[in-house]
């Protein structure tokens, strides 16, 4: 399954402004209903988290976790999900990031 991405700044801002947020120790998740019948993913990692190598690794881990769990996420009218990495996510393994992603999706009530 293809993962649809949120890339434009305006789309991120809309999700931050109108969406609902959920958080745990590693990540923050903003969820906003987009009425497009597809779930879209946005990932944001601040420079405070680490150098570009670290930030890109965290982005890859979040994207992969989302891709593998996307079958278990409700589609309904479609959601925009934006994950924001916290400083504490630096140096974490895939398993820890994956558990964090799953935990947030469950908190948001989007897990089938």
N, CA and C atoms as a LAMMPS dump frame, in Angstrom:
ITEM: TIMESTEP
0
ITEM: NUMBER OF ATOMS
336
ITEM: BOX BOUNDS ff ff ff
-5.0000000000000000e+02 5.0000000000000000e+02
-5.0000000000000000e+02 5.0000000000000000e+02
-5.0000000000000000e+02 5.0000000000000000e+02
ITEM: ATOMS id mol type element x y z
1 1 1 N 0.839 -1.202 0
2 1 2 C 0 0 0
3 1 3 C 0.869 1.246 0
4 2 1 N 0.481 2.196 -0.815
5 2 2 C 1.205 3.463 -0.876
6 2 3 C 0.937 4.293 0.368
7 3 1 N 1.946 5.004 0.813
8 3 2 C 1.751 5.924 1.928
9 3 3 C 1.65 7.325 1.343
10 4 1 N 0.504 7.975 1.557
11 4 2 C 0.319 9.331 1.072
12 4 3 C 0.968 10.279 2.056
13 5 1 N 1.671 11.285 1.539
14 5 2 C 2.457 12.146 2.403
15 5 3 C 1.886 13.56 2.467
16 6 1 N 2.119 14.203 3.604
17 6 2 C 1.824 15.625 3.755
18 6 3 C 3.163 16.314 3.576
19 7 1 N 3.248 17.215 2.615
20 7 2 C 4.531 17.845 2.329
21 7 3 C 4.5 19.365 2.453
22 8 1 N 3.345 19.944 2.182
23 8 2 C 3.278 21.414 2.171
24 8 3 C 3.156 21.994 3.576
25 9 1 N 3.827 23.102 3.781
26 9 2 C 3.807 23.792 5.068
27 9 3 C 2.376 24.125 5.484
28 10 1 N 1.563 24.568 4.536
29 10 2 C 0.18 24.951 4.83
30 10 3 C -0.618 23.75 5.338
31 11 1 N -0.352 22.569 4.768
32 11 2 C -1.053 21.354 5.208
33 11 3 C -0.652 20.999 6.636
34 12 1 N 0.646 21.114 6.942
35 12 2 C 1.117 20.855 8.314
36 12 3 C 0.448 21.832 9.272
37 13 1 N 0.431 23.119 8.91
38 13 2 C -0.153 24.134 9.793
39 13 3 C -1.626 23.867 10.047
40 14 1 N -2.358 23.448 9.021
41 14 2 C -3.789 23.15 9.166
42 14 3 C -3.99 22.016 10.174
43 15 1 N -3.132 20.989 10.103
44 15 2 C -3.249 19.865 11.024
45 15 3 C -2.934 20.318 12.452
46 16 1 N -1.889 21.15 12.609
47 16 2 C -1.538 21.642 13.946
48 16 3 C -2.661 22.487 14.532
49 17 1 N -3.25 23.317 13.679
50 17 2 C -4.254 24.273 14.145
51 17 3 C -5.579 23.596 14.484
52 18 1 N -6.053 22.731 13.573
53 18 2 C -7.386 22.152 13.738
54 18 3 C -7.38 20.752 14.33
55 19 1 N -6.22 20.088 14.302
56 19 2 C -6.149 18.696 14.732
57 19 3 C -6.115 18.519 16.237
58 20 1 N -6.245 17.26 16.638
59 20 2 C -6.2 16.903 18.052
60 20 3 C -4.833 16.264 18.303
61 21 1 N -4.232 16.542 19.458
62 21 2 C -2.892 16.003 19.69
63 21 3 C -2.876 14.921 20.761
64 22 1 N -1.954 13.992 20.582
65 22 2 C -1.726 12.898 21.514
66 22 3 C -0.213 12.784 21.667
67 23 1 N 0.26 12.433 22.873
68 23 2 C 1.708 12.357 23.015
69 23 3 C 2.144 11.25 23.954
70 24 1 N 3.388 10.834 23.793
71 24 2 C 4.054 9.953 24.743
72 24 3 C 5.509 10.412 24.848
73 25 1 N 6.363 9.618 25.463
74 25 2 C 7.72 10.095 25.743
75 25 3 C 8.555 10.36 24.489
76 26 1 N 8.319 9.623 23.399
77 26 2 C 9.152 9.767 22.209
78 26 3 C 8.553 10.657 21.13
79 27 1 N 7.223 10.622 20.981
80 27 2 C 6.582 11.29 19.844
81 27 3 C 5.339 12.064 20.263
82 28 1 N 4.943 12.984 19.369
83 28 2 C 3.663 13.673 19.501
84 28 3 C 2.92 13.397 18.198
85 29 1 N 1.628 13.142 18.288
86 29 2 C 0.828 12.867 17.095
87 29 3 C -0.301 13.876 17.013
88 30 1 N -0.436 14.511 15.845
89 30 2 C -1.591 15.373 15.572
90 30 3 C -2.461 14.648 14.56
91 31 1 N -3.759 14.586 14.841
92 31 2 C -4.69 13.897 13.941
93 31 3 C -5.771 14.872 13.508
94 32 1 N -6.047 14.897 12.199
95 32 2 C -7.074 15.769 11.665
96 32 3 C -7.814 15.022 10.558
97 33 1 N -9.158 15.045 10.59
98 33 2 C -9.945 14.364 9.569
99 33 3 C -9.88 15.174 8.262
100 34 1 N -9.436 14.523 7.175
101 34 2 C -9.235 15.268 5.924
102 34 3 C -10.311 15.062 4.858
103 35 1 N -11.251 14.142 5.101
104 35 2 C -12.358 13.872 4.162
105 35 3 C -11.874 13.531 2.748
106 36 1 N -10.722 12.855 2.639
107 36 2 C -10.182 12.502 1.32
108 36 3 C -10.138 10.992 1.091
109 37 1 N -10.687 10.21 2.032
110 37 2 C -10.701 8.745 1.941
111 37 3 C -9.33 8.083 1.917
112 38 1 N -8.274 8.85 2.227
113 38 2 C -6.946 8.249 2.383
114 38 3 C -6.31 8.828 3.635
115 39 1 N -5.483 8.001 4.288
116 39 2 C -4.737 8.49 5.433
117 39 3 C -3.409 9.039 4.927
118 40 1 N -3.075 10.253 5.361
119 40 2 C -1.822 10.861 4.922
120 40 3 C -0.886 11.015 6.116
121 41 1 N 0.395 10.868 5.857
122 41 2 C 1.397 10.923 6.914
123 41 3 C 2.313 12.129 6.735
124 42 1 N 2.568 12.805 7.845
125 42 2 C 3.555 13.87 7.866
126 42 3 C 4.503 13.594 9.012
127 43 1 N 5.789 13.832 8.806
128 43 2 C 6.765 13.604 9.868
129 43 3 C 7.59 14.864 10.037
130 44 1 N 7.738 15.303 11.276
131 44 2 C 8.501 16.5 11.564
132 44 3 C 9.532 16.188 12.649
133 45 1 N 10.796 16.5 12.355
134 45 2 C 11.858 16.283 13.334
135 45 3 C 12.676 17.568 13.414
136 46 1 N 12.675 18.184 14.587
137 46 2 C 13.363 19.454 14.792
138 46 3 C 14.879 19.281 14.841
139 47 1 N 15.597 20.353 14.583
140 47 2 C 17.059 20.317 14.661
141 47 3 C 17.54 20.059 16.082
142 48 1 N 16.662 20.307 17.057
143 48 2 C 17.029 20.066 18.457
144 48 3 C 17.245 18.582 18.724
145 49 1 N 16.641 17.728 17.889
146 49 2 C 16.728 16.283 18.101
147 49 3 C 18.133 15.774 17.785
148 50 1 N 18.77 16.338 16.762
149 50 2 C 20.12 15.897 16.4
150 50 3 C 20.515 16.395 15.024
151 51 1 N 21.682 15.945 14.58
152 51 2 C 22.178 16.312 13.254
153 51 3 C 21.32 15.639 12.184
154 52 1 N 21.549 16.004 10.921
155 52 2 C 20.699 15.532 9.825
156 52 3 C 20.646 14 9.73
157 53 1 N 21.766 13.329 9.998
158 53 2 C 21.794 11.87 9.924
159 53 3 C 20.797 11.271 10.922
160 54 1 N 20.822 11.808 12.135
161 54 2 C 19.927 11.338 13.202
162 54 3 C 18.474 11.638 12.841
163 55 1 N 18.217 12.875 12.388
164 55 2 C 16.843 13.272 12.038
165 55 3 C 16.291 12.406 10.923
166 56 1 N 17.096 12.158 9.899
167 56 2 C 16.635 11.342 8.77
168 56 3 C 16.37 9.905 9.195
169 57 1 N 17.188 9.37 10.104
170 57 2 C 16.984 8.007 10.589
171 57 3 C 15.652 7.915 11.328
172 58 1 N 15.375 8.897 12.181
173 58 2 C 14.115 8.89 12.93
174 58 3 C 12.929 8.974 11.966
175 59 1 N 13.051 9.834 10.952
176 59 2 C 11.988 9.953 9.946
177 59 3 C 11.754 8.613 9.254
178 60 1 N 12.839 7.946 8.865
179 60 2 C 12.707 6.644 8.189
180 60 3 C 12.026 5.619 9.093
181 61 1 N 12.407 5.594 10.367
182 61 2 C 11.814 4.633 11.306
183 61 3 C 10.312 4.888 11.472
184 62 1 N 9.933 6.17 11.596
185 62 2 C 8.511 6.511 11.762
186 62 3 C 7.732 6.131 10.499
187 63 1 N 8.285 6.476 9.319
188 63 2 C 7.605 6.156 8.055
189 63 3 C 7.414 4.651 7.896
190 64 1 N 8.463 3.877 8.207
191 64 2 C 8.388 2.424 8.061
192 64 3 C 7.371 1.837 9.03
193 65 1 N 7.383 2.312 10.258
194 65 2 C 6.435 1.841 11.257
195 65 3 C 5.003 2.135 10.8
196 66 1 N 4.781 3.343 10.284
197 66 2 C 3.46 3.727 9.796
198 66 3 C 3.054 2.843 8.62
199 67 1 N 3.987 2.588 7.709
200 67 2 C 3.698 1.77 6.533
201 67 3 C 3.266 0.364 6.941
202 68 1 N 3.993 -0.219 7.905
203 68 2 C 3.671 -1.583 8.328
204 68 3 C 2.389 -1.653 9.153
205 69 1 N 2.039 -0.571 9.829
206 69 2 C 0.823 -0.562 10.649
207 69 3 C -0.382 0.042 9.929
208 70 1 N -0.18 0.534 8.697
209 70 2 C -1.257 1.256 8.011
210 70 3 C -2.486 0.381 7.746
211 71 1 N -2.298 -0.937 7.68
212 71 2 C -3.435 -1.842 7.471
213 71 3 C -4.358 -1.855 8.678
214 72 1 N -3.818 -1.519 9.857
215 72 2 C -4.599 -1.569 11.09
216 72 3 C -5.202 -0.216 11.465
217 73 1 N -5.004 0.782 10.593
218 73 2 C -5.538 2.112 10.892
219 73 3 C -6.867 2.285 10.168
220 74 1 N -7.85 2.815 10.89
221 74 2 C -9.164 3.056 10.289
222 74 3 C -9.024 4.039 9.138
223 75 1 N -9.75 3.773 8.038
224 75 2 C -9.71 4.692 6.899
225 75 3 C -10.876 5.66 6.982
226 76 1 N -12.096 5.145 7.078
227 76 2 C -13.265 6.015 7.196
228 76 3 C -13.254 7.141 6.182
229 77 1 N -13.246 8.389 6.68
230 77 2 C -13.235 9.516 5.749
231 77 3 C -11.813 10.037 5.554
232 78 1 N -10.826 9.343 6.108
233 78 2 C -9.429 9.712 5.911
234 78 3 C -8.917 10.657 6.975
235 79 1 N -7.668 10.449 7.361
236 79 2 C -7.062 11.28 8.401
237 79 3 C -5.695 11.765 7.966
238 80 1 N -5.342 12.965 8.433
239 80 2 C -3.977 13.456 8.297
240 80 3 C -3.316 13.179 9.638
241 81 1 N -2.218 12.453 9.621
242 81 2 C -1.485 12.166 10.852
243 81 3 C -0.103 12.792 10.758
244 82 1 N 0.225 13.651 11.709
245 82 2 C 1.545 14.267 11.726
246 82 3 C 2.259 13.822 12.999
247 83 1 N 3.397 13.162 12.806
248 83 2 C 4.217 12.733 13.939
249 83 3 C 5.341 13.733 14.131
250 84 1 N 5.545 14.15 15.369
251 84 2 C 6.647 15.051 15.695
252 84 3 C 7.557 14.31 16.668
253 85 1 N 8.831 14.213 16.313
254 85 2 C 9.782 13.502 17.171
255 85 3 C 10.261 14.413 18.289
256 86 1 N 10.359 13.854 19.492
257 86 2 C 10.897 14.594 20.624
258 86 3 C 12.388 14.287 20.766
259 87 1 N 13.078 15.122 21.532
260 87 2 C 14.52 14.914 21.759
261 87 3 C 14.826 13.502 22.215
262 88 1 N 13.948 12.957 23.063
263 88 2 C 14.184 11.627 23.635
264 88 3 C 14.191 10.517 22.585
265 89 1 N 13.688 10.79 21.365
266 89 2 C 13.658 9.749 20.33
267 89 3 C 15.037 9.523 19.709
268 90 1 N 15.972 10.415 19.988
269 90 2 C 17.335 10.275 19.476
270 90 3 C 17.973 8.988 20.011
271 91 1 N 18.488 8.16 19.082
272 91 2 C 19.19 6.946 19.485
273 91 3 C 18.302 5.765 19.842
274 92 1 N 16.994 5.891 19.646
275 92 2 C 16.086 4.783 19.973
276 92 3 C 16.05 3.774 18.825
277 93 1 N 15.751 2.52 19.177
278 93 2 C 15.7 1.453 18.178
279 93 3 C 14.361 1.495 17.429
280 94 1 N 14.293 0.707 16.348
281 94 2 C 13.052 0.632 15.577
282 94 3 C 11.901 0.132 16.448
283 95 1 N 12.173 -0.864 17.283
284 95 2 C 11.125 -1.461 18.127
285 95 3 C 10.507 -0.397 19.042
286 96 1 N 11.357 0.443 19.642
287 96 2 C 10.862 1.483 20.546
288 96 3 C 10.022 2.519 19.791
289 97 1 N 10.519 2.937 18.62
290 97 2 C 9.769 3.909 17.798
291 97 3 C 8.443 3.286 17.357
292 98 1 N 8.479 2.028 16.91
293 98 2 C 7.278 1.332 16.455
294 98 3 C 6.236 1.241 17.572
295 99 1 N 6.687 0.884 18.79
296 99 2 C 5.758 0.799 19.915
297 99 3 C 5.15 2.157 20.222
298 100 1 N 5.957 3.205 20.101
299 100 2 C 5.5 4.564 20.347
300 100 3 C 4.437 4.979 19.319
301 101 1 N 4.693 4.66 18.041
302 101 2 C 3.746 4.973 16.959
303 101 3 C 2.425 4.243 17.199
304 102 1 N 2.499 2.933 17.491
305 102 2 C 1.292 2.134 17.746
306 102 3 C 0.506 2.694 18.927
307 103 1 N 1.238 3.03 19.993
308 103 2 C 0.629 3.564 21.204
309 103 3 C -0.171 4.836 20.888
310 104 1 N 0.396 5.735 20.098
311 104 2 C -0.276 6.992 19.757
312 104 3 C -1.488 6.752 18.865
313 105 1 N -1.376 5.825 17.928
314 105 2 C -2.505 5.532 17.041
315 105 3 C -3.663 4.96 17.866
316 106 1 N -3.328 4.113 18.847
317 106 2 C -4.366 3.562 19.743
318 106 3 C -4.976 4.662 20.595
319 107 1 N -4.135 5.56 21.132
320 107 2 C -4.627 6.677 21.949
321 107 3 C -5.606 7.534 21.156
322 108 1 N -5.308 7.707 19.871
323 108 2 C -6.155 8.537 19.01
324 108 3 C -7.438 7.812 18.603
325 109 1 N -7.518 6.528 18.954
326 109 2 C -8.723 5.745 18.646
327 109 3 C -8.824 5.374 17.18
328 110 1 N -7.669 5.27 16.483
329 110 2 C -7.688 4.951 15.051
330 110 3 C -7.238 3.531 14.768
331 111 1 N -6.935 2.765 15.818
332 111 2 C -6.452 1.398 15.618
333 111 3 C -7.643 0.464 15.492
334 112 1 N -7.651 -0.371 14.43
335 112 2 C -8.755 -1.315 14.214
336 112 3 C -8.721 -2.4 15.271
